[in-house]
Each structure stands twice: as structure tokens, then as C-alpha cells.
Amino acid sequence: MTATDAYSAPPGWQFLKLTSDGLWGIIRRDTGEINEELKREWAERTAYLRIERLRIERTRHATSLTEGDRNTQIRDILGQLRLSSRHREDLQHRGLNDELIEKGKFKSVEQWQKLDLEVSYRLAGVALGGRSLITPQTGYLCPVWNPEAQIVGWQLRVDDNSLEDVPKYLWATSRTRKRPQGATVHFQNGELPLTFCTPANDVHPLAQYIGIAEGILKPWIISQLRSQIVIGAAGGQFASSPETFKRYLEAASTQLGSCKNVLLWADAGAIANKNVMRQYRRTYELATRWGYTLRVAWWGQLDKSCADPDEYRGEYEILTWAQFESLSRNPSRFWDDVKYQLRKVKKLFRRGSGFNRRVQRLRERSTPTATIIFTPDQLPTPAEYIKLGCPRIIYMGDERVTIWKEAVAKGWCHIFDKSVPGVGKSHTAGSMRAHEFDVRQLFYNAADHRNPTTLTVEKHFVDLPPRHNGLVIDKNRTTPMGRAFTVHPTGNEPEGTNKVVGNCHRTPTFRALSNKNINNIEGTENPICAGCHLRFACQTSTGPGFGYRNKRMEVLKHSEIRAHPQSLPLVDDYEYGDVGMYWDEASGLFTTKKKIEVTISDFNQTVGELAIRNPELFVKLHPIFEKLRWLWEKLKVVEDKGQGEFVNIAFSHGVPESDRYGYNDTAIRQLLLEVPEDIADTIEELDRCLKPDLSFLADSTDGIDTTSMSKKERDKLRTANQLLRQESYREAKRTLDSISLNWLVPMLEVWAFFQPGALHFDKGILSIYVGDNRHQEVARAAKFNIYLDGTMDVHYLALKLGVVVENILQIEQVVPSYENLTVIQVTGMGVLGRDRRESMIARVMACREGIINKYEGLSVAIIERKAFALDEDGYHFRDSRGVNRFKDVNVLVSMGIPYPNIGELAAEYQILMGVSPDLEGDQKEERIRLMAARFGKQGSNDYALVQQESDLDYQEFIDSFVRAEILQEAGRLRSHLRPEEELIYYFVGDFDLEFFQVELPGCKFETKQAIEIDFRAADYGEQTKIAIVKACADLIAHQVKPTQEKIEDELKEKYPDHAVTQERISQIANKSLGGWKGLPQTIAAIIKSLGEKGELPLIEEHEPFYAKVYLPLLSQESPIKAVVGLVEFALLMGTRFGTILQHVLIDVRSQLLRYAFCVMKIIGVGMEWLIEELSSLLDTC
């Protein structure tokens, strides 16, 4: 310690004496009471002493030699020294030739090196007489340079590396025990020097980056070998010399033409050393504060077994600071990585054959490096945000408008508001006006644009109607302003349902062409409108079957518009440069793909058409057609010695058997084998050959010209013209039906990696997924976009947009408290997916009834899969986002894990990431390189960089969707807006809900087994066990000895669905309770627990509830009910029952014991056998 007297000892410590040299104090911990006043005084004195010492040091350093004088003296010294052959070989081994060694001014020294000529003793490292150097070890001197090519100091590279207490590099210093005021190498400002290295061979330095590296010798070597200006700091402590560092950076920037890019040459193993990483981070923060962008050179130098930057000569990557820091293996991150790798290993051992069977723990994503509390006018610009390391930005609820407006004003294009569901994001968006953002128009994009659930959105934003040929009115649902919902007809509407007249009678034609994947049919000059007899009326007025264009044109004149993004004008047809966009629930609304579904009929039609139009091309593609046909005809009978044998044709070509989801992209590519080299020419020729002729759509309909006729004559011919038009439209429809589905060209383009996409075959449908950039193009064209989604991952949004994460400003409101929310997970029900047996449906109904009956008098709502939902239920995916229909209920129940369509997600993952989900290792890396090469730059979309920064595991990709949906469903309760109410959210399904307590802080979390809700909700085996216990209890209640024969009869009478034989009863008892004798022993365990002594055994996290709440409540029931409940509870707990009992109050156990003997008394004649069965247990108490 630096305490040298009793007064300078810190509070809580006692000064004993000085060390023998008088430089240090010896102290020990003071066990007496710490005086707070003394503690404060000590802190003040310590701060004063520190300031005073710094002042004295600065005064002393101010009298040291200037940098110019140092250069003169040091060059005089170096002129008197030479470089030994041993040291020259060492430098050559480091990659320097003789010329570079000479220009580096390296010189050898002996211990206490003598000089021929005297130099100034005021120079650090020179003895008091000026005729020798203070070099305690042999080695060679490494000069320290400044930007003016002056030598301002040196470090001694020590020869003997075996000395543990001697560093490899020693700073020049004249301070010794006998000369405590001797000169040190510090500059006059008190900072240690940095070295400024430039290429020595008249090589013009690379202008892209200013290099920085750890040490004094390393930076000089890197500078020569990489032809780059490199600044060095001993120990990487640039931040310890901030004035010097800033001066050197400015000098380098000037020499390189105002370069502001800094490249850190990180040492091998730096990411594994938290102290080094701490120094690097301080350097990064300084550089970014001064307006520089810091990147890191990376060649995989994970540990010390890798080459250091002065040793490595090969190619390297350039990482952002965020990427580099994410590699750091500090203790917490290392443990996160271990847990993640363990979770990946668990994939190999998951139960069940399907993906949905897996229950995976939450993968914790790395959190932002810093958090900024929003202050008005202090929001970072896009450039500042990147320099700050993309921090997390938190704002208060009343600052949402302010932060949105400031973000737009500062040039942000992509603003992601990740505030939790239900805090009013949509309400605020609906209250905003275009002029507040200084834009011409403000669009609110939402899936429910026609039937908004937010009052402000409905009131202030005009709906942009889609094209339709009639809607129906759903009076069971209304908007906030009381208007009945209008929805597309399903064909099952009851008679008398009110309808909305269509705005385009040719809507079926548009849909038919869209379904055939015919593109460019929605533009202003499309052929369908061109051939419509109402096209002029549609542009100027409205009426039955027309007016779509007129209404659309009128709505687009408004400044605030709500729409579905699919109805937005195309980028080529509309000016988006002064338009702002809201994207409500962006994760589901913002799409990046479209699907083409091919049936065997579509396949045959296209192949047959090609055979007629271009026989040569048909022959060329025939092998591909045959392999694709095998997908529909997977099995054929092959006669083998007179016996039929089923052979999978696809399997015989190296494709594995299909799983429950069919054949995935990888399997189909294995079937099709290698892509032909001339595939590009083939696709181009196919496109010309199969391109449909749509000119018939633009032909005017047949009719009689009545322009020169009188009104009476025109009236007579009106019917005739209507008939002619109808015939023309029927003829057009027949021609339209004959057009083939446009699938072959997209399929070949996806197969050849000419466009991002995926292939999948299942249940007779070949699905071709291709990228769809329509929404992406609109978002990029708009002046700004505000994405509203409380559960989406920013990395997923970045992939959708095709930008790096740093280009998205992520903000969120301060998370409210959820202390009034209880989350109860009901386990033992599995996934509850689309495929449910009758027995599972019955169990679900029992679970529903159990929950509803428990909360009699309270409002209970349920969200289910659409296929199993009852009339009043909500649906997964429909009622989980952007709806307020459950904001007043007390209990909300989610039935089943809301897994989206796995095939659809796999396709999206492949389109966004460029690789199939089932590819691993080298195959995955090879595919990534291929996709990056094909789609490296697409406009402003740097495909390669986006994929590189978004290494998202497929399982995590899936689970992130599930977690988002569950959080959204829980958020429908709006619990934070109802703090005085106790609200309950049930989740029925086996999925890890650990994330709840992170995302909804303060909420209470419980886990229940399905059998605790209702015994009928348990699986059949558990139900049978409970039925046996109940039958036994019924017999006891009626004073009948519960023998196996009696229980069998009781089951047949009262529980016929669970009637089993005596043998089965005995088997169940043996398996569940350690034998039939275990039933009475369960009751007797209470007696044993009363006799237990010593320390209480440990109980699991959820078990205190049973000991402190459940069993005490059970003891207040009637004797029979208490004992029946006790036996049921023991059956559930198994071997844990006795342990839990020891944590129950003695009074409660005594009461339960009294009840047990009351039951024995009721049995009467059966009492002897019961006591006999208990005797062996009682003897052990």
C-alpha cells in the first residue's frame, strides 16, 4: 500500500509500520467500527494528494528535454553504438532486411553500456555523468519516433527472457533508488511517448487506414511490411497518452489526405485477455469521440498459438468494432458461448422425430455495449451512432414523438421502435401528421388497414382500398369508431349477409394472372385495364364493379394514408422521396419472398407446351423433367423374382427418404445433381419460348357502335351489347385458363443460384420460393421508415431490409412494471400443433374447462389454433398482434406453441441467409461464398456484408418467432395499463418460457402440470392412476376395504373409460408407488416425517409452494377430502413426497395425521390391515 503513516491509511485498515526501505507502508484490516466522518475525510485527502502529485509531476516533466533536443542527444548516442550479428539475425527473423534494419536505427547495448562521448544527463536512460547508459540488461535499443521523424526515446529489448521479474521491453529511465528525481521518458505533458512509424523505403503509405498496434518494435515492423503509417503504444495503452495520441492521429490524417479510418492490428490472443480488451475499448472510445472510425484487422488470431501482426504476412479481414468485440472471450461471454454450444449438441438427442418436439432453452443474444438515456437534441446521427458502438437508446413514454421527430431530422432512414407491446406505439403513430416530419405524405402500413383497431389510426388516416369484386360485412366485430368489419367473402356466409359492392369487376382476372406468377400486371398501363369497357369511367367516377382507380387516385392525394404495403404504388410509378412510412408489426407485415406452387397438372402442361414449341429445348431439359416427375411418382412396383417390391426412385438417386415435411431444398438439389454450364443460355431461351401472349386482354370487347343512334335505339341495343361483352369476357377467361403457370424459369434460376430462393416438395406440391423485394424497395425509396414491433430481433429486420444492423436506429421505451401479471405454464401437453388425436382434443377441452371453472366470475379468453378454436376464441397469428379485444379480460389462455409454418420459415431463412437450414460446416461456408459472389452488390444492398454480420442459427431463427408470438399474446392483456388488477396469463405447452422474466420484468412465474388443472387433462396413463386413487378413496368413504377386486369393480362402475384388470391395478401401483402396499404407506409417511430429526433436506424451486400453501390449505378440508387429496398429491410427487412433508409445519402434519386415523376409523373392519401395512414403516420412525 502507499499509506506511509496512520493518517494516510484508508478507513477500515490500520497502519503498522514502514517497510525496511522506507518506501512502503505495512497495514492490516481494522476490525473496529469504521467512522463515516473519517472515511469521508480520507477520501477527500486522497483526492487532494492525487491532484497535488499530478501537479508536481507535470512541473517536473515540464523541465525535461524537448522532443527536438531528445532527438539530437539520442542520435549522438546511437552514433556511438553498433548492432551485433546476433541482434541483426533476430530482426531479420522478424522479416526486416539489412536496409530496413539500418533505417530503423536499432543498436545493441551491454549491461551499463559505456559511451565514448558525453551526452546530456537530462536525457532519460543516461547516467548522471553522461558517459554511460542505464541499461540493466543486455539487448538492443528500439527507437521511439514522433511524426516529424524525430527519435524521442527508446525501449530496451532484453536478451534474457528467462527472468520472470524483468519485462521483455524496458523504457529508458534515469530514475533509480539513489537518483529518485532522475529523468524519465515522459513528455513534458506527463504522458508516455507513442511511436509514429512510416514506411522507410520511400514507399507511399496506404491511404485507406491509419494503423495502430501494441508495442514499440511491432508497429515499426508492421509499417514496413504493410507500407502503412502505424502508431504504437507500449502495452496498447493509447488512452493513457490521450494528448499525444490525438496529435499523432491528426498528423497521420494530414499526411494521408484527411483520412479518418483507423485500423487496429490486434495481437494474437487479445480477445482472450480482458485487460487487453479493456485497453482496446478505451482506444476505440477515444478515436470515435474524435471523429475517427476504428476497424480491426482479423486473420483468426484467437490465441497465442496464432501469428502476431508483425509476424503475419497473409490476407486479412476488416471487422467492425462490434464484430471484433463480439469475439471476445471474457468470462461472461465465454460462458454464454459454452451454453449455446451445449444447446446445439442437444439437437442430436432431442426426443421425437419432428422438429416441433424439441424444447430448447433461450439463446441469449449479445446485448448492446452501452445504454443511452435519450436527451432531447442529443440523439446521435447515423455516423455518431456507429462510432458509439450502436448503443441501446431508452426513452420515456412521453418522449416518443420527440425522439421520432429528432431521428428523422438527423437523417435516420430506418428507425426501429422496439418498445414492448401495449405501450401505445400505434396510438402515437396515428396521432402524427405528415407536416410534423416535414414530408408530403405519411403512410401507416398495417395488415388490418381496412379494419383498424387503433382509434387514432382509424380517425386520422384515410384507407387506401385494395382491388376487390365485393366484400362482406361482419357485424360481430367493430372498429374503435363503431364501424362493422368488412372482410373478403369465404363463400360460407349466411343468407342475408350485408355486402359491399366491388370496385373492380375484373379482379378475378388480376388474381388469376397473379396466381400464374405473371408479373407486371399492376402497373398503370396493364393490359387488363386497357381492355376493360369501364376503364374511363373507373378513372373518373365510381359505381358497381368499377371506380377502383378513381378512389385510389383520390386517396393518394391525402397527406395521411393507411394501407397494406402490397397495395402501395410501385416505386417506378410513385415519388417516395418525401414520404414517411410506419410499418406496424413489421416482422409479419414486411415480406421478402413469394411462393409458386406447382401441381402435377401444372408440370405436365408446361412440359407439354415446351415439347410443342421448342422440341430441341425439351430434349435438352428432359433429364431434369424426369427427375422432377419422380417427386410426384416416388414409388413404383418393380418385379423381383415374381414378388412386388416398392422402390423409392428418388432414394435410388442419392436422395434420402422424405421426412414429415417432405423433400427440402438440399434433397431436391441432390436429385437434380450438378447445374449445367450453359444454364444461363437455357433460361434465356426458355423465357422467350414460354412467355405468354397477353395481348388478348387488351382487346376491346365486342359490341355494336351506338354513338350515332338515338337514345331509343341505344336502349334497344344495350342488352345485345351486354351479351356480346359477356361472351368476350368468357372467351378471355378461357384463353386465360389455358396459360401455363410460370414456374420453370424461376425454378431453374433458384437451382442455378441466379436469384435467392428455395425449393420444397410436399404432399404433391412443388413449392418454389423466390425473393420479393417490393417492400424493401419501398422502404429504401422513402425518406424515413419507423418500424413498430415489440418482439422482433433487429438482426432479422436488418436481413429483411438488406442493410447492416448499424444502419438501423433501435430505440425503446422504458419497460413498465409487470408485477400485477402472473404467468402460469401448463406442461405435459406437448406442442398442441395442427395434428391432434381425438384423445388429445379431449384433454385440451378438459384443460380449458379446468381453467375456466377455476376463475368462475372472472372473464377468461382463449387463443387457439384456428382449426380447433371455438366460436369466441381468438386465433394464433391473427389475434396476437395489433388487436385490443382482450384488453379487459382477467385471464388469457394460449393453447399450444404458436409454431408458424416450418416450411415457410425454412424458405425465408434460406432467402435471407443464402444457405439451406440443414447445411453445416464446409458445405455451409461454400454456399455462403457462392451467394455472396452472385449477389455481392445489389443497389445499396451489400449482400455479403449483411449475411456476414447476421450469422443467425436456424433453430434460433425459428424460436425467435415463437417467443415473439408468445410475448405478443401475453401483451394482449395490457397488464401495465391495469396496475390495480391482478391478471393471469396461461400458456399451455412444452416450451421454455425463461425469457418472460427478462422481457416482462416483475411478472410472477409458475409452472403447473396438466394433471393439476384437471386430471382429465393428463395423458391416459396418468388419468388411470388418478382414477384408481379416486376409486380407492370412494371405497374408504363408504367404509369398504379397498381391495384390488373392489377397486376393479369401482372403476367399471364410476370410471368406465379407465376400467382395468386387477393385474393392471397392481402393475400401476408397483410402478408408481413402489408396490400396492405403498398406498397406505403414503398416508403413513406423515408419521415418519414427524420423527425426522437433523437438518431439513433440500427442496426444489417450486416445492415450497406445496409445503407452505397447498398442504396447509388441504388440512382445512373435511377428513375424507383431505386424505383423498393427500393420496393424489403423493401420487403426483412420488419420492419427493416425504421430503416435502418435512418442510410442512408440525401442526399441519398433525392435522393431516388425525384425518388419516379418522378415515381408518370409518373403515372399521379394514383398520387392521391398514395398521399392519403401516407397521414396518412405523418401526423405522
Secondary structure, DSSP 8 states (H G I E B T S, - for coil): ----STTTS-TTEEEEEE-TTSS-EEEEE--S---HHHHHHHHHHHHHHHHHHHHHHHHHHHTS--HHHHHHHHHHHHTT----HHHHHHHHHTT--HHHHHHTT-EEE-TT-B-SS---TTSTTB-TTSSBB--SS-EEEEEEE-TTS-EEEEEEEES-TT-TTS-SEEE-B---SS-TT--BS--TTS----EEE--SSS----SS-EEEEESSHHHHHHHHHHTS-EEEEGGG-GGGSHHHHHHHHHHHHHHTTS--EEEEE--TTGGG-HHHHHHHHHHHHHHHHTT-EEEEEES---STTS--TTT--S--EEEEHHHHHHT---HHHHHHHHHHHHHHHHGGG-SSSSGGG-----------S-EEE--TT----HHHHHHTTS-EEEE-GGGHHHHHHHHHHTT-SEEEE---TTSSHHHHHHH--GGGGT-SEEEEE-TTSSS-SSHHHHHHSEE-----S-EEEEEEEE-TTS-EEEE---S---TT--EE--S-TTHHHHHHHHHTT--S-SSTT-HHHHT-TTHHHHHH--BTTB-HHHHHHHHTTSSEEEE-GGGS--GGGS--TTEEEEEETHHHHS--EEEEEE-HHHHHHHHHHHHHH-HHHHHHHHHHHHHHHHHH--EEEEEETTEEEEEEHHHHTT----BTTBB-HHHHHHHH-S--TTHHHHHHHHHHHH----HHHHS-------TTS-HHHHHHHHHHHHHHHHHHHHHHHHHHHTS--S-HHHHHHHHTTSSSEEEEEETTEEEEEEE--HHHHHHHHSSEEEEE-SS--HHHHHHHHTS-GGGEEEEEE-----TTEEEEEEESS----S---HHHHHHHHHHHHHHHHHTTTS-EEEEE-GGG--TT-EETTTSSSS--TTTT-SEEEEES-----HHHHHHHHHHHHSS-TT--HHHHHHHHHHHHHHSS-BTTB-HHHHHHT----HHHHHHHHHHHHHHHHHHTT-GGG-TTS-EEEEEESS---TTHHHHSTT-EEEEEEHHHH-GGGS-HHHHHHHHHHHHHHHHHHTT----HHHHHHHHHHH-GGG---HHHHHHHHHHHHSSTTHHHHHHHHHHHHHH--SS-----TTHHHIIIIIHHHHTTS-HHHHHHHHHHHHHHHTTHHHHHHTTS-HHHHHHHHHHHHHHHHHHGGGHHHHHHHHHHHHHT-
